[in-house]
Every structure is written in C-alpha cells, then in structure tokens.
Amino acid sequence: MTRHVDSLDVNLISLLTAEPRLGVLECSRRLGVARGTVQARLDRLVARGVIGGFGPEIDPAALGYRVTAFATLEIAQGRGLDVAAHLAEIPEVLEAHTITGPGDLLCRVVARDNADLQRVIDQMVEVDGIRRTSTVIALSTRISARVLPLVERAAMGFSPPVRSGS
C-alpha cells in the first residue's frame, strides 16, 4: 500500500493542523472542494494511518509540568516488556522508544521542577530490569513536535532537497 499524499491531502492536513476544530463543511468551503471529497480524503488518511487522531494538543507546561527531560534506560535482557509496562503506569512518562546505541529505551518525561523530576526518575527505576539510567534536561524547545514538513515532502515524491555547492 502506498503512503503517497497529494496537494489536496497536504492542504487539508495543513488546514486541520492550523485549526483543528474546523468541521468538514468549513474545510470543504476553504479548500474549494465538495464536502464529500473532504470526508472521503479524511476517511482514507485515517484508514491508511496518515492521520492518527483528532485530539487536542496538550502543553504539559500549562498543566504545571515545566521541566522536560529525556531518560535513556539500559535494560536487562528479557525485561523490556516488564519495564515498558511499568513505565506506562507513570503519567509523567510521555513517550518511550526502543533505540539503538548505548541505551535500550529513550523516554521523554515531564516534571513540575527538578525535585519532582528526581521523584519521577526514582519511580521509573523501581522495576527490576533497569540496569542504568542517564537523564538530560531540556533547557528550551527550538523545534516543537511537528510532522507537516514531512507531509509536504511526501507530496513532492520524497525527493531530498538539492544543496548547492556540493
């Protein structure tokens, strides 16, 4: 199954990224296409997994979680599922990814302050199977989580940008 998107898909995704509360009818009006076309495109994008949800974007800092950190965990062989299940029970663990390199799991975590971060890390390592952790604190966000540039690139046929002078 191809993951190709076209310019209408890009425009629709861009519109919903900028204004996620728009309805199908308003999207069709702004894009200049039939309501049924917009609905069919949304259905297709959801079915193919291009669009994974329509939920609100939440800012942890607005909830009082002003510290963002990344914890790399080294996990004992055969304990990955147990560790992941344990981490899933900790609300401050927002993401966990299996990685290559010196660690096994990279987690994005939030905390109210540095002392609270220590509490979160202590809770994370309570499970048997974590051999070592390394945590770094994010000082600022230079680029927020985004995917729209990838959608635009996909619509252009996955061609890498041409760099001059090489």
C-alpha positions in Angstrom: 0.0 0.0 0.0 1.4 3.4 -1.0 1.7 6.2 1.5 1.5 8.8 -1.2 -0.3 12.1 -0.4 -1.2 14.8 -3.0 -1.6 18.5 -2.8 -5.2 18.3 -1.6 -4.2 16.0 1.2 -1.4 18.4 2.2 -3.8 21.4 2.1 -6.4 19.5 4.2 -3.8 18.4 6.8 -2.3 21.9 6.9 -5.7 23.4 7.5 -6.6 21.0 10.3 -3.2 21.4 11.8 -3.6 25.2 12.0 -7.3 25.0 13.0 -8.1 21.5 14.4 -11.7 22.4 15.4 -12.8 23.0 11.8 -15.6 20.9 10.6 -15.7 19.0 7.3 -18.1 21.6 5.8 -15.8 24.5 6.6 -12.8 22.6 5.3 -14.6 22.0 2.0 -15.5 25.6 1.8 -12.0 26.8 2.4 -10.4 24.3 0.1 -12.9 24.8 -2.7 -13.9 21.1 -2.9 -17.1 19.2 -2.2 -17.9 18.2 1.4 -17.9 14.5 0.3 -14.4 14.9 -1.1 -13.1 16.2 2.2 -14.8 13.4 4.1 -13.5 10.8 1.7 -10.0 12.2 2.0 -10.1 12.3 5.8 -11.5 8.7 5.9 -8.7 7.5 3.6 -6.0 9.3 5.5 -7.3 7.8 8.8 -7.6 4.3 7.3 -4.0 4.5 6.0 -2.7 5.7 9.3 -1.5 9.0 8.0 -3.8 10.8 10.4 -3.7 9.0 13.8 -6.1 11.2 15.8 -8.0 14.4 16.2 -7.4 15.0 19.9 -6.4 18.3 21.4 -2.7 19.2 21.6 -1.8 19.5 25.3 1.1 21.6 26.7 2.4 19.9 29.8 3.9 23.3 31.0 0.4 24.8 31.1 -0.5 21.9 33.5 2.4 22.8 35.8 4.9 20.4 34.3 7.6 22.9 33.4 10.6 20.5 33.2 11.1 18.2 30.2 13.8 15.6 30.3 15.0 12.6 28.3 16.0 9.5 30.1 18.0 6.7 28.4 17.5 3.4 30.1 19.7 0.3 29.8 17.5 -2.7 30.3 18.5 -6.3 31.3 17.9 -8.9 28.6 14.4 -10.2 28.5 12.9 -7.5 30.8 11.9 -5.0 28.1 8.2 -5.7 28.2 8.1 -5.6 32.0 9.9 -2.3 32.0 7.6 -0.8 29.4 4.5 -1.9 31.3 5.9 -0.3 34.4 6.7 3.0 32.6 3.2 3.0 31.1 1.8 3.3 34.6 3.7 6.6 35.3 1.8 9.6 33.9 4.9 11.7 33.6 6.4 9.3 31.1 5.0 10.8 27.9 6.9 8.6 25.3 9.2 5.6 25.3 11.1 4.4 22.3 13.3 1.4 21.8 16.6 2.7 20.4 20.0 1.7 19.1 23.2 2.8 20.7 24.4 2.7 24.3 20.9 2.5 25.8 17.8 0.4 25.1 14.9 2.8 25.7 14.6 6.5 25.4 11.9 8.2 27.4 10.5 11.7 27.3 9.3 12.7 30.7 8.0 15.8 32.4 8.0 17.1 35.9 6.9 20.1 37.9 10.5 21.0 38.9 13.9 19.4 39.3 13.0 17.8 42.7 9.8 16.4 41.1 12.0 15.0 38.2 14.0 13.1 40.8 10.8 11.6 42.1 9.8 10.6 38.6 13.2 9.0 37.9 13.1 7.2 41.2 9.6 5.8 40.3 10.9 4.8 36.8 13.7 2.7 38.2 11.6 0.9 40.8 11.1 -2.0 38.5 13.6 -4.9 38.2 15.4 -4.9 34.9 16.7 -1.4 34.6 20.5 -1.6 34.9 21.4 2.0 34.3 19.8 5.4 33.5 21.1 8.6 32.1 18.9 11.7 32.1 19.3 15.1 30.4 17.0 18.1 31.0 15.8 20.1 28.0 16.6 23.8 28.6 14.3 25.1 25.8 12.4 23.8 22.8 13.9 25.1 19.5 11.6 23.0 17.2 8.3 21.7 18.6 7.0 18.3 17.6 5.9 18.6 14.0 5.1 16.5 11.0 3.7 18.9 8.5 7.0 19.4 6.7 7.1 15.6 6.2 3.6 15.6 4.7 4.7 18.3 2.3 7.8 16.4 1.4 5.8 13.2 0.9 3.5 15.1 -1.5 6.6 16.1 -3.6 7.5 12.4 -4.0 10.2 12.0 -1.3 12.9 13.9 -3.2 15.7 15.1 -1.0 16.4 18.8 -1.2 19.2 19.8 -3.7 22.1 21.5 -2.0 24.2 24.0 -3.9 27.9 24.0 -3.7 28.4 20.2 -3.2 
